[in-house]
C-alpha cells in the first residue's frame, strides 16, 4: 500500500507538471496570437501613401486610356465607365487648355467633404489628393455656384497652374475651361482670376438668393489683386464655376479662377 501511495503521488506530481506546461504553452500561444494579430490588423489598416510624382505619371497613363482627343475640345470624349471602375466617385473631367490641368473630378457621397483633399483616385493617402467638389454641390453643375478644389504643389501639378492666370497676357489668351460629364460638355469662359480671403464660400452665401449671388459676383469683379474681364456676361442662369487653390505665400488667402457657361454640347442637358 505504501508503494502504491508513492507511485500515485508521483503520478499526480507529473500530471500537475504536464498540466502547467500545457497551460503555459496555451497562454504563450494566446499572447503571441494577440500580438501578431494586432500587428496584422495595424498593417492592414495603414493606408498606402501617395507620391505626387508617381501620381502624375499614373494620371498621364490614365488620360491616354480614357480620353479620345479631338481638335475641337467640345468634341473630346471621356470614357467614364472605365474611370468609374477605378473609382465610382468620378463624375466629371476638367481640362484647361494652355495649362497641364487635365484631371478627373470626384465627389464622395459618404465620406467627409474634404476626403479627396488628401486622397487620390485610387485611394492612396496624402498629396497630391484629387480634384474634387463637396456634397453641397450637385454633380450636374446646375447650381448657381459650384466650387472645385485642388492643391497647389511644388511639382506644378493639380491646380498649381491656376496661378498662371496671375499674368494678364496669359489670362487674356487662355480664357476657357472645359468640363466633361457622361452626357454633356460644358464650356466656361473665365471672367475673374483673383485672390480671395479663406472664408468657406459655400457656407457664407445663399447662392439661390439673387442678391447673394450678385454680391459674390461683385466681390470677384472688384478684387484689386488679380485679373477681371468685365465684358463677360454672368448670371444665375449661366452659373459660376469657381476653381479654388492655395496661395503658398499667403495661407490666409485663396486663389480663385472663375468661369461662366458660354456653350454646351449635349444630347442630355443637366437637370
N, C-alpha and C positions, 0 to 999 in steps of 0.2 A: 504493500500500500504506500509506503514511503517512496519507493522507487517511482510508482505511477504518479505520485504527487509532484515529485521533482520534474518528471517529464511534462506533466500538464502545465506546470509553472513555466517551464522552458518554452513550450509551445505558445503559451499565452504571451510571453515576452516577445517572441518572434512575430506573432500576429500583430501586436501593437506596433512594433517597429515597421513592419510592412505597411500597415495602415497609415502610419505617419509619413512614410516615404511617398505613398500614393497621394495623400492629401497635399503634401508639399509640392509634388510634381504637378498636380492639378492646379494648385494656386499659382505656381510659377507659370504654367501654360496660360492661365487666365490673364495674368498680368501682362505676359508677352503679347497675347492676342489683343488686349485692350490698348496697349501702347502702339502696337503695329497697326491695328485697325484705325486708331485715331490718326496716326501718321498718314495712312492711305486716304482717309477722309479729307485731311487737311490738304494733301497733294491734289486730290480730285477737285476740291473747291477753289484752289488757287487759279485765278484767271490767267489766260495767256496774255502776255504783254505785247502791245503793238509797237511797231517801229515805223516812224514816218517815211523813211526812205523805202523800206520794203513795201509798205502800204501803197505808196505811189506807184511802184513798179507793178504791183498787183492790179491797181486801178487801170494802168495803161493796157495790161493784158485783157482785163475785163472789157474795156472800151472797144478793143478790136473784135471781141467776141460778140458783143451785144448791139453794136452800133453799125447801121448801114448808112454810110455817109452820102451826102448829096450836095451838089454845088449850091443849091438853094437850101439854106438851113431849115426853112419851114417844111421841106420835104424829107428831112432826115428821119430815119426810123430807129426806134429803140426796142429791143426785144425784152419786154417787161416780164414775160413768162420765165425767161432764163434768169433774170435778176431776182425774181421773187422765189425762185428755187434756192438761191443763195440766202435770201432773207425776205420773208413776206412783208416786212415793213417798208420795203422800197415802193414808192408810189409815183415818183417823178424823176426827171433828169434835168439838170441845169447846165447850160452852156453859154459862155460869154465870149464871142469872137474877139480876138485881139489879146486874150488872156489864156492862161492854162486852166481856167475854171471850167471843168467838164466832168461832172460827177453825178452819181445817183443821189436822190433826196429821200430821206427816211423820216418816218414818224411812228412812234410806238403808241399803241392804244392801251397798253397795260403798265409799262414802266413809268418812272418819273419823267417829267417833261424834258429834263436835261440829260436823259440817259445817253443819247447819242453824241453829246458833247465830248465824251471820252470813251466811246465805244465804236469800233469800226463796223463796217457792213457784215463782216464775218465773226463778230462777237469778241474781238480782241480788245483789251482794256488799255486806256491811255491815249496819248497823241498818236495819230492825228485826229482821232474821233471820226465823225461823219458830218456831212451837210444835212441839216435837219430842220424841221418845224415842230411846233408844240401842238398838243391836243386842242388848245384854244382855237387854233385854225382848222378849218375843214381841209381835206386833201383835194378839193376841186379848184382851189384858187379863186373861188367866187366871193370870198369875204372882202369887205371894203379895204382892209389892210391885212396882208399876210407878211409875217416876219420870218425870215430864214436865217439860220445861224451857221457859222463855220469859223474855225480857228485861223488866226494869223500865225504862221510858223516860220522858223528861221530858214527852212529849206525852200520857202516860197510857194508851198502847195496849199491846197484847200482854198480858203478865202483870202490868202495873203495878197494876191494881185488885185483885189478891190482897191488897194492903196494906189494903184496906177492912176485911178481917177482923181487923185490929188493934182495931177498935171492937167492944165486946161486944154492943151492940144490933144492929149490922149482922150480926155472927156469928150471933146468935140468929134473926134474921129472914130470912136468906138461906142456908139450910143445904144446898142441893142443887147437885150438878154433874151434867151430862148428857154422856155420851159416845156419839156416834153412830158406828156401824160399818155396813158394807154390809148386814149381815143381822140386826143386833140393836142395841138401845139399852140402855145401862146407866145406872142412876140411883144416884148415890153420895150418901150423907149425910155432911156434914163433921163430924168429931169433934175435930179439933185444927187450930188455925192458930197456929203458934209460930215463934219464932226458933230457929235450929239452927246448929251450927258448920258449917264448909265442907268437912267430910270428904266423900269420894266414897262416897255411901250404898251404891250397888250393889256396891262393892268392899270394903266394911267389914263387911258382914253376909252370912251364908248364909241367905237367906230361906226356903229349903227346909227348914231346920232349925227346928222349932217353938220351940226355946229362943232362937235368934237373932231370929226373928220377934217373939216376946214381948218380948225386950229392946228392940227398936226401938219397939214399941208403948208400952212402959212409959216410954221416954225421951221420946216425944212427949207422953204424958199428964202427965208430971211436970215439964214445962217451966214455969218461972215467968214467962216472957216471952211472953204470948200468951193465947189463949182455948181452952178444952177443954170438950167435952161428954162426961162420963164415962158417961152413960146410953146412949150408942150402943154396941151390941154389935159387936165387931170380932174376926175370926178369920182364919185362913189360908183358910178356905172363902169368906168374904165379901171377902177380899183388901183391900189398901190401895192407893189411888191417891194419890201424893204429887206435888203441884204445887210446883215449886221456882223461886224467882226471887231476885234480889239484894236486899240492903238497902243502899241507896246510902250511908248514913251509917256503915255498919259492913261494909266489904268482906270481912272475915274471917268473916261470918255469911251465912246464907241464910234467907229467909222461906219456910216450908213450910205449905201448906194441904193437909190430908189428909182423904180421904173413904173410905168403905167401901160396898160394893154393898148397896142395900136393895130394888132392884127391877130386873127385866129384862123388856124387851118384845122378843120374838124368835120368828121361825119357824125359826131355826137357831142354837142356842146355841153359844158358843165352846167349842172343844175344849181 
